[in-house]
Amino acid sequence: MSTRFRSMRWLLAAIPATIVAGSLAIGSSSRPSTRAAYASSLPLAPAQVDSAFARLVQRLSEPGGYFDSDNLISNETSYLHVLDGMRRLKVQGGAYIGVGPDQNFSYIAAVRPDIAFMIDIRRDNLLEHLLFKSLFAMSRNRVEYLCLLFGKPLPRDLDRWNSRSIQDLVDYIDATHTDSDMADSVQSAISQRVRRFGIPLSTLDLETIARIRDAFVRDSLDLRYSSIGRAPRPYHPTYRQLLVEKDRSGKQANFLASEDAFQFVKGLEARDLIVPVVGNAAGEHALAAIAQLIAERGEKLSAVYISNVEQYLIRDGGFPQFAENVKLLPRDHRSVMIRSFFGYGYGFGAAGAHPLNVAGHYSTQILQTVDAFVATYDSGGVRSYYDLIS
């Protein structure tokens, strides 16, 4: 994941809009049977609007901004490499904060927080998390979640897949043809469900959610991170690769690698405890408001996953405000920061690889306690990005 927060702000695109119900209705005269039948088999969304969830998102969010990538999936193959260190530090419970899309779910499954916040300067990231939230609500288990995401028919023996390996799930998705009728039916159900979360969504928002979901259906497990105006990088992993990645001890630890991990994340989503927030990490509101809420709940920060956002904050001058925001977060000696470093350079030996880099990975995950980060910053020890990643 290479989400980059910038100080530049746009107007918040959360303007309520009147939605024409007929345009989002399930079924059509051209394909009434399959689409309507499958949609009617999905669990129904609750009749009431979940306004408490919407009010919380509104309370924490600030005007959104721009970054030149779709960021639909991570580009960090090393994302699981910090889990061994987090286990040793006993990083558990509390409040989790992360940037970007669903790599956060794997950290959440490992940490088992009481609440989690997904903060990103792009409103599209909030919309993608509403998509994921709706799919969790519709899915009974991991294989159904993946089938709904990619528009694949469900296996007949659905319950028996609870004990299957992640490789079995990958093989099933790869071997199963996309069902366009089912994909359309599920998208209609998603469009209905996301409106029930209570967050004001414009017609453009609903179109964006559909566009994001369409990328998963179109590219399936070959989906990759991409940037606007730049050619795809050969080291960007596919979604398939991310699903089967391992931690340093050789354990497959994606949130879809075990039914228990999936069900934990699903449970948090069902209780509205994974909260998407539009915000700049170096802004004056969002991260500070999250810190206040964590304090109100009597929680401590367990982990904040910041990817390589600090690289761009230092470049653009927003790093001091970010550091001050981090200092507001209630923490203890186990609270950690997870950051990502990409590529080579910065004087790391003749080969230029980071000392923590695992062979075969372009990205490197770096773990640091928040106490150590604050102490280094307060002492004037962060003068460049190199000071953070070394």
FIMAR-640090 format. One record per residue: x, y, z of N, C-alpha, C in turn; residue in one letter. Coordinates in steps of 0.2 Angstrom, whole numbers, plus 2048, in hexadecimal, padded with zeros to 3 digits. Layout:
<rs>
XYZXYZXYZA...
</rs>
This chain:
<rs>
8047FA800800800800804806800M80380B7FC8078117FB8038177FCS7FE8178017FA81D8017FE823804T7FD82980180182E8027FC834804R7FD83680A7F983C80D7FC84280BF7F88478097FB84E8077F785380AR7FA85980B7F785E80F7F186180BS7F28608047EC8638007E6860801M7E08648027DA8628037D58637FER7D085F7FD7CB8607F97C48617FDW7BF8647FA7B98647FE7B685D7FFL7B385C8057B18558067AB853802L7AC84D7FF7A784B7FA7A28477FDA79F84980379A845806794849806A79284C80078C8507FF78684B7FEI78184B80277C8478017798487FBP7768437F87738437F176D83F7F1A7688417ED76283D7ED7638387E8T7628317EA76382C7E675D8297E3I75D8287DD7578257D975781E7DAV75281C7DE7528157E07528107DBA74E8127D574D80D7D075380B7CCG7588107CC75E80F7C976380A7CDS7618087D37658047D77617FE7D9L75B7FD7D67577F77D875A7F17D5A7597EB7D975C7E57D77587E27D1I75B7DF7CC7587DC7C77567E17C1G7557DE7BB7547E27B57507DE7B1S74D7E17AC7497DD7A774D7D87A3S7537DA7A27587D679E75A7CF7A1S75B7CF7A875D7CA7AC75A7C97B3R7537C87B37507C87B97517C37BEP7527BD7BB7527B77BF7587B67C4S75E7B57C17647B47C57657B97C9T7657C07C77677C57CB7627C67D1R75C7C67D07577C77D57577C17DAA7587BB7D77587B57DC75E7B57E0A7647B77DE76A7B77E27697BD7E7Y7677C37E57667C87E97617C77EFA75C7C37ED7577C27F375A7BC7F8S75F7B97F67627B47FA7677B77FFS7697BD7FE76E7C180276B7C3809L76F7C380E76C7C681576A7CD813P7647CE8167617D58157657DA81AL7667E08177687E681B7637E8820A7667EA8267617ED82B75C7F2828P7567F382B7527F88287537FF82BA7577FF83175880683375F808831Q75F80F83076681282F76A812835V77181083477580F83A77881683AD77581B83D77782283E77D823843S77D81F84878381F84D78981E849A78A81984579081884179181E83CF78C82083978D82683478F82C838A78C82E83E78E833842796833844R79882D84679F82C8487A482D842L7A282B83C7A682C8367A6833835V7A18378367A183E8347A584283AQ7A48408407A88438457AF843844R7B283D8427B983C8417BC83F83BL7B883F8367BA84182F7BC84882ES7C084A8297C18508277C185181FE7C185681C7C18578157C7852812P7C584F80C7C984A8097CE84E804G7D384A8027D884C7FD7D98477F8G7DE8487F47E08447EE7E68407EFY7E683A7EC7ED8377EB7EC8337E4F7F28327E17F18307DA7F28287D9D7EE8257DD7EE81D7DC7E781B7DES7E58157DB7DE8127DD7DF80F7E4D7E580C7E67E68097EC7E08047EEN7DE8017EA7D87FC7EB7DB7F67EFL7E17F47EE7E57EF7F27EC7F27F4I7EF7EE7F97F57F07FB7FB7EF7F6S8007F27F68067F07F280C7EE7F6N80B7EC7FC8107EA80180F7E2802E8147DE7FF8147D78008177D6807T81A7DA80A81D7D98118197DB816S8127DC81580E7DF81A80D7DB820Y80E7D482080E7D08258147CF829L8197D28278207D082A8217D3831H81C7D883381D7DA83A8197D683FV8157D283D8117CE8428157CA847L81A7C784581E7C484A8217C9850D8237CE84E8257D385381F7D6857G81A7D78548147D98588127D485DM8127CD85B8117C88608167C8866R81C7C98648217C986A81F7CF86ER81D7D586C81C7DB8708157DA873L8117D587180A7D48748067DA872K8067DC86C8027E18697FB7DE868V7F67E086D7EF7DD86D7EA7E286FQ7E47E186C7DE7E586F7DF7ED86DG7DC7F18727DC7F88717D97FA86AG7DC8008687DA8038627DF80285CA7DD8018567E18008517DF80684CY7E48098497E480E8437E880C83DI7E580C8377E880A8317E680E82BG7EB80E8267E98128207E880D81BV7E480F8167E480A8107DE805810G7DE80080C7D97FB80B7D97F5810P7D97EF80D7D77EA8117DD7E6814D7E47E88137E97E68177E87E781EQ7E47EC8207E37EE8277DF7E882AN7DB7E48277D77DF82A7DC7D982CF7E27D88297E67D382B7EA7D6832S7EB7DC8327EE7DF8397E97DE83EY7E37E083C7DD7E08417DC7D9844I7DC7D483F7DB7CD8417E17CA846A7E77CD8457ED7CB84A7EC7CF850A7EA7D58507EB7D98567E47D885BV7DF7D78577D87D685B7D67DC85FR7D67E285B7D47E885F7CD7E9861P7CB7ED8657C47EE8677C17F3862D7C57F785F7C27FC85A7C87FD855I7C67FF84F7CB80084A7C9806845A7CE80A8437CC81083F7D0810839F7CD8108337D081082C7D181882AM7D681B82A7D78228287DB822822I7D882781D7DB8288177D982E814D7DD8328117DB83980E7D7838808I7D68328057D28317FF7CB82F802R7C68328007BF8308017BE8297FER7C18277F97C08217F67C281B7FAD7C781C7FF7C88178047C2816808N7BF81B80B7B981A80F7B481680BL7B38188057AE8148007B080D800L7B680C7FF7B88057FE7B7801805E7B880480A7B78018117AF800812H7AB80480F7A480380F7A27FD80BL7A67FC8057A57F68017A77F0805L7AC7F08087AE7EA80C7A97E9812F7A77EE8157A27ED81B79C7EA818K79A7EB8137947E88107957E180ES79B7DF80C79C7D880A79D7D4810L7A07D78157A07D381C7997D181EF7957D681E78E7D582078A7D081CA78C7CF8167897CA81178C7C3812M7927C38147957BD8147957B981AS7947B28197947AE81F79B7AB821R79F7AB81C7A67A881D7AB7AB818N7B17A98187B67AC8147B57AB80CR7B37A580B7B27A38047AC7A7801V7A77A88057A17AC8027A47B3801E7A87B68067AA7BD8057AE7BE7FFY7B27B97FD7B67BA7F77B27B97F1L7AD7B47F17A97B37EB7A47BA7EAC7A27BD7EF79E7C37EE7A27C97ECL7A87C97EE7AD7CE7EC7AF7CD7E5L7B07C77E37B27C67DC7AD7C47D7F7A67C37D97A17C17D57A17BA7D3G7A37B67D77A47AF7D679E7AB7D9K79B7A67D67967A17D979979E7DFP79579D7E479779A7EA7977937E9L79C7907ED79D7887ED7977857F0P79577F7EF78F77C7F178F77B7F9R7957787FB79677680279977C805D79678280679978880979C787810L79878481479A78381B7A177F81CD7A277B8177A87768187AE77A816R7AD7808137B37848127B6788818W7B378781D7B678B8237BC789825N7BE7828247C57808267C977F820S7C878281A7CC7818157D2786815R7D77858127DD7898127DC78F80DS7E079580E7DF79A80A7E1799803I7E57948027E77927FB7E178E7F8Q7DD78B7FC7D77877F97D278D7F6D7D27927FA7CD7987F87D079B7F2L7D679C7F27D979F7EC7D879B7E6V7D97947E67D87907E17D17907DED7CC7907E37C57907E17C47967DDY7C679C7E07C47A27DC7C87A27D5I7CE7A07D57D179F7CE7CE79B7C9D7CB7957CC7C87907C87C17917C6A7BE7967C97B67977C87B579E7C4T7B179D7BF7B07A27BA7AB7A77BEH7AC7AE7BC7A87B37BE7A17B27BCT79C7B37C07957B37BE7937BA7BED7927BD7B87907C47B77897C67BAS7857C17BA77E7C27BD77F7C37C4D7827BE7C77837BF7CE7877C57D0M78C7C77CC7907CD7CE78C7D37CEA7877D37C97837D97C977E7D97CFD77B7D37D07777D27D677A7D47DCS7807D27DE7837D47E47857DB7E4V7877DE7DE7887E67DE7827EA7E0Q77C7E77DE7767EA7DF7747EA7E7S7767E47EA7757E37F177A7E87F5A7807E87F27857ED7F67837F47F5I7807F67F077E7FD7EF7787FF7F4S7747FA7F576E7FB7FA7717FB801Q7767F78027787F680977C7FC80BR7817FE80778580480978180A80BV77B80B808777811809774810810R77480A81377180981977580A81FR77C80B81D78180D823780814825F77C81882277A81F82477F824822G78482381F78982881C78682B816I78683181678383480F78783380AP78483080478882D7FF7858317F8L7898347F47878377EE7868317E9S7838337E378382E7DE78A82D7DBT78F8317DC7968307DA79982B7DFL79782C7E579A8277EA7978207E8D79181F7E778F8187E57928167DFL79381A7DA7968187D479E8167D5E7A181A7DA7A88187DC7A88117DFT7A38107E47A38097E77A28047E2I79E8057DD79D8007D87A37FF7D3A7A68057D27AD8047CE7B28007D2R7B38027D87B87FE7DC7B67F67DCI7B07F57DD7AE7EE7DD7AF7EB7D6R7AD7EE7D17AE7EC7CA7B67EA7C9D7BA7EE7CC7C17EC7CB7C37E57CEA7C07E47D37C17DD7D67BE7D87D2F7B87D97CF7B57D47CB7B87D37C4V7BB7D97C17BE7D97BB7C57D57BBR7C97D77C07D07D47C07D07CE7C5D7CB7CD7C97CB7C77CE7D27C87D2S7D57C27D37DB7C17D77E17C47D4L7E17C77CE7E67CA7CA7E67D17CBD7E27D47CF7E17DB7D17E87DD7D4L7EA7E37D27F07E67D57EF7ED7D6R7F37F07DB7F47F77DC7F67FB7D6Y7F38017D57F58047CF7F580C7D0S7F98107CD7FA8177CE7F881A7C7S7F58207C87F38247C27F98277BFI7F98267B87FE8297B48058257B4G8058207B880B81C7B880A8157B7R80F8127B380E80B7B180E8067B7A80B8017B780B7FC7BC8127F97BEP8137F97C481A7F77C681A7EF7C7R81F7EC7C481F7E47C481F7E17CBP8217E57D08227E37D781B7E47DBY8167E77D88107E87DB80D7E17DBH80B7DE7E18087D87E18017D77DFP7FE7D27DD7F77D07DC7F47CF7E2T7ED7D07E27E97CE7E87EA7C77EAY7EB7C27E57ED7BB7E67F37BB7EBR7F97BE7E97FF7BE7ED7FE7C17F4Q7FA7C67F57F97C97FB7F57C4800L7F17C07FD7ED7BB8017F17B6804L7F67B38007FA7AE8028017B0806V8027B68078087B880A8097B5811E80F7B58138107B281A8147B781EK8147B68258187BA82981F7B7829D8237BA82E82A7B882E82B7B1830R8267AF8348277A88378247A3832S8217A582C81F7A082781779F827G8147A382C80D7A282D8097A6828K8047A38247FF7A78207FA7AB825Q7FB7B18257F77B582A7F37BB827A7F17BA8217EC7BF81E7E57BD822N7E17C28227DB7C18267D67BC823F7D77BA81D7D37B58197D77AE81AL7DC7AE81D7E07A881E7DD7A3823A7D87A68277D57A182C7CE7A482DS7C979F82E7C27A18307C27A5836E7C67A483B7C67A78417C87AF840D7CD7B083D7CF7B783B7CA7BB837A7C77B88327C27BB82E7BC7BC833F7B97B88377B47B983B7B57BE840Q7BB7BF8437BC7C58477BB7CB844F7BE7CC83E7BD7D283A7B67D4839V7B37CE8367AC7CF8357A87D183BK7A97CF8417A67D18477A77D8848G7AD7DB8487AE7E28497AA7E6844L7AA7E483E7A67E883979F7E883AE79C7E283D7957E283E7937E6844A7987E78497977EC84E7997F384DR79A7F584779C7FB8457A37FE848D7A77F98497AD7FB84D7B47FB848L7B27FB8427B87FC83D7B580383AI7B880883B7B580F8397B9812834V7B781382E7BB8168297BA81E82AP7C08218297C182882A7C482C824V7C18318227C583581D7C983A821V7CF83A8207D483F8237DB83E821G7DE8448227E58458217E9843828N7EE83F8277F283D82D7F5843830A7F684882C7FA84E82E7F585482FA7EE85282F7E985782F7E8859837G7E485E8377E286183E7DD85D842E7D985983E7D38568417D384F842H7D384B83D7D184483D7D5840842A7DC8408427E083C8467DF83E84DL7DE84584E7DD8478557D6845858A7D18458537CB8438557CB83B857A7CE8388537CF8308557D283085CI7D783385D7DB8338647D6835869A7D283A8687CD83C86D7C883686FQ7C68338697C182D86A7C482786EL7CA82686C7CD82086F7CE822877I7D08288787D082A8807C9829883A7C482B87F7BD82B8827BB824884E7BD81F87F7BC8188807C0815886R7C58188887CA81688D7CE81088AG7D08118837D480C8807DB80F87FE7E080B87D7E780D87B7E880A874K7EC80E8717EE80C86A7F280686AL7F08018667F47FB8657F87FC85FS7F67FE85A7FA7FE8547F880484FA7FC80784C7FA80C8477FF80A841V7FB80883B7FE8068357FE80C830Y80480F82F80581582B808814824I80A80E82280D80C81C81381181BS813814815819819814816820813N81182181780E82881781382D819V81782C81E81B83182182083381CE82282F81782783181282483780EQ81E83880D81A83D80981984380EY81784181481684781981D84B81AL82284781B82984B81B82A84F815I82984C80F82A850809826856809R82085680B81B85B80A81A860810D81E85E81581E86381B819861820G81585C81F81085A82481285682AG81885482A81A84F82F81A851836F81C85883881B85A83F814859841P80F85B83D80885B840806853841Q80884F83C80784883D80A845844F81084784581384584B810847851A80D84E85180985085780384D857E80084B8527FA8478527FB840855N80083D85380283685680383785EV80683C86080783D86780083E86BK7FB8408687F484086B7F183986CL7F48348697F082D8697F282A870L7ED8288747EE82587A7F281E879P7F881D87D7FC81787B7FF814881R80280F88080680C88680C809882D8108058868178038848177FE87EH8117FB87D8107F687880D7F9871R80B80087180880386B80E803866S80C80186081180185B80F805854V81480785081380A84A815805845M81180483F8137FF83A814804834I81A80483181B80882B81F803826R81E80681F82180281A826806816S82B802814830805810831802809F8318068048318037FD8388047FAF83B7FE7F78407FF7F28477FF7F6G84C8037F38528037F585580A7F6Y85B80A7F985E8117FA85E813801G85F81980286081C80986681980CY86B81780987281580B87280E80FG86D80A80D86D8038118717FE80EF8787FF80F87D7FB80C87E7FB805G8827F78028847F77FB87E7F57F6A87A7F17F98747EF7F586E7F37F6A86E7F77FB8697FC7FC8627F97FFG8627F380185C7F080485C7F280BA8567F380E8557F48158577EE819H85A7EF81F85C7E98238577E4824P8507E782584B7E28278477DF821L84A7E181B8477DE8158477D7814N8427D48128427CC8118437CB809V8487C78078497C68008437C47FCA8437C77F783D7C67F28377CB7F3G8387D07F88337D57F98357DC7F8H8327E07F48347E77F28337EB7F8Y82D7EA7FC82C7EE80282E7EA808S82F7EF80E8327EC81482D7EF819T82B7EB81E8277EE82482C7EF82AQ82A7F582D82E7F783382A7F8839I82C7F683E8287F684482C7FB849L8287FF84D82B804852826805857Q82880685D82380786282180F862T81B81186381981886381E81C868V81F81986E82381D87282A81E86FD82D81A86C83381B869833820863A82D82085F82C82585A82C82C85DF82882D86382783386682D836869V83183186C83783386F83C83686AA83D83286484183485F83F83B85CT83983C85B83684285883784885DY83684786383684C86883E84E869D84284A86884984B86884C84E862S84884F85D84B85285784E84D852G84D84785485084285084D840849G84884384784584184184684783CV84B84783884C84D83484B84B82CR84A84482B84984282584583B825S84383981F84083281F84482D821Y84B82D820850828821850827829Y84F82D82D84F82C834849828836D84482883383E82483583F81C833L84281B82D84281482B84981082DI84D81483085481183285481083AS
</rs>
